[in-house]
Amino acid sequence: MVDVNTIVGSPIQTPDGVTLIPISKVTFGFTAGGGEYTSKNGVNAPPAFGGGSGAGVTITPIAFMVVRGTDAKILSVTPPASSSVDRIIEAAPSVIDKIADLIKKKTTKDERDPLEN
């Protein structure tokens, strides 16, 4: 019913060399039910049966992976975070990038002038 190309779409190349890869969420739902009922026509009549089933699928785009050279980032297309936990999860990548930049600057500064500390 679903293959990987539904979840992670085919790459899209832009004229300036950026590659966009669409990412989607696929949700399936199935249900079935039924029952036997006694007949109103008499004691010897066969029981009546009623039943039904249904299924549904949704495909929701959630993000694009943006690849530029050796740099890759996720660009979310979902609504803004509604809870504190969601906000922390969304902020984690940018916080990690900022910490990595600070460490890189500190290392560069230490290598440049060891007496400056």
N, C-alpha and C positions, 0 to 999 in steps of 0.2 A: 504493500500500500504506500510505502514511502521509501525513498532512497536518499542517499547522502546529498544528492544535488538539490533536493527540496529544502534541506536544512541549511547547508552551506552552498549557496548558489555559484554559478559560473562567474569567474573573474571578469571584470569590466575594465578595460584599459582606457585611460583618458589621454588626450593629445600631449599633455605635459609630463607623461611618464608615471602617473599615479595609478595604482591598481586598486579598484574597489571590489570587495567580495561581500555580497549580501548574506546575512545570517537571519534565519527565521526560526520561530517556535511552532511546532506542529502538535496539535492536541486531537486525540481521538476519543470518542465516547460511544459505547454500545449499551443497549438495554433490551430486555425481552421479558415477557410475562404471559401468564395464561391461567386459566382455571376451568374446572369442570363444575357444571351446575346440574341440579336435578331437573328433570323435565316436568312441566306442569300438566302434560297430557296423560299421565298415568304412571303406575308403579312399574310396569314392564317396558316402558320406553327407554331407549338408550340415553345416557347422560349427554347434555349439550356441552360443547367446549368453546371457549372464547380465548383468543390469544392475540398477541401483537409483538412487534419488535421494531427497533429503530437504531439508527446510527448517525453520527455526525462527525465532521472534521473541520478544524479551523487551522489556517496557516497565517501566522502573524509575524510581520517583519519586526525584528527587535534591534538590529544593529548592522553596521557596515564595518568591515575590517579595511582600514586604509593603509596601503603599503606604498611607501615612498623610499626607494633605494633599499637600505637595510633597516629602515625605521618602520615599525608597524604599530598602529593604534586602533582602538575600538571606538567607533562613533555611534553612540546609542541613539535610537530613534523612539524609545519608549517614553511615556510621560515621566515628569519629574518624580523623584522619590517622595513617598508619602509618610515614611516613618524614619526615625533616627537611625535604625539599623541599615535601611536602604541607603540613606545619605552617606553613612560611613563606608559602606561597600562601594558606592559610586566614587567617593573621594579617594579611596585607597591608592589607585594607580597614580594619580597626580601627586599625592603626598610622597609616595615612594620615589617618583621622579625628582621631586624637590630635594629630598634627603640625599639621593645619589648625586645631584648637582652640588650640594653643600660639601659632601665628602670629597668630591672631585676638586672643588675649589680649594678646600683645606689641604689636600694632598699636593696640589700645584703650588700653593703658597709655601708649604713646608719645604718642597724641593727647591724653590726659588731662593729663599732667604731663611736659613735655619736659625739665625740670631734674632729674627723679628718676633719670635714667640715669647 
